[in-house]
């Protein structure tokens, strides 16, 4: 069984923590007078995807690294409509995450057919 690279472990934990903290933050915006605001549901779903990405990257699932990269690329697109600084920062994160997730050591860890980490 291939040992999980430390960078993948850190990135997986970062996705889980980011998703969990941001869900908790957005729950403070919940209003009992308007419990079904669509934007809060979509925001929570995007944060939940981050948690799923992180958890399954730690388990060595190849689809999770692709979804994780798509997740951060989605944030690059969103930040293009908000601020130049946000666009640059998310773009740098996207490039760094792509490098981490597709290095040879990481690619070997995510290779299909290897014994899956528990």
Rosetta blueprint (number, residue, H / E / L):
1 X L
2 X L
3 X L
4 X L
5 X L
6 X H
7 X H
8 X H
9 X H
10 X H
11 X H
12 X H
13 X H
14 X H
15 X H
16 X H
17 X H
18 X H
19 X H
20 X H
21 X H
22 X H
23 X H
24 X H
25 X H
26 X H
27 X H
28 X L
29 X L
30 X L
31 X L
32 X H
33 X H
34 X H
35 X L
36 X L
37 X L
38 X H
39 X H
40 X H
41 X H
42 X H
43 X H
44 X H
45 X H
46 X H
47 X H
48 X H
49 X H
50 X H
51 X H
52 X H
53 X H
54 X H
55 X H
56 X H
57 X H
58 X H
59 X L
60 X L
61 X L
62 X H
63 X H
64 X H
65 X H
66 X H
67 X H
68 X H
69 X H
70 X H
71 X H
72 X H
73 X H
74 X H
75 X H
76 X H
77 X H
78 X H
79 X H
80 X H
81 X L
82 X L
83 X L
84 X H
85 X H
86 X H
87 X H
88 X H
89 X H
90 X H
91 X H
92 X H
93 X H
94 X H
95 X H
96 X H
97 X H
98 X H
99 X H
100 X H
101 X H
102 X H
103 X L
104 X H
105 X H
106 X H
107 X H
108 X H
109 X H
110 X L
111 X L
112 X L
113 X L
114 X L
115 X L
116 X L
117 X L
118 X L
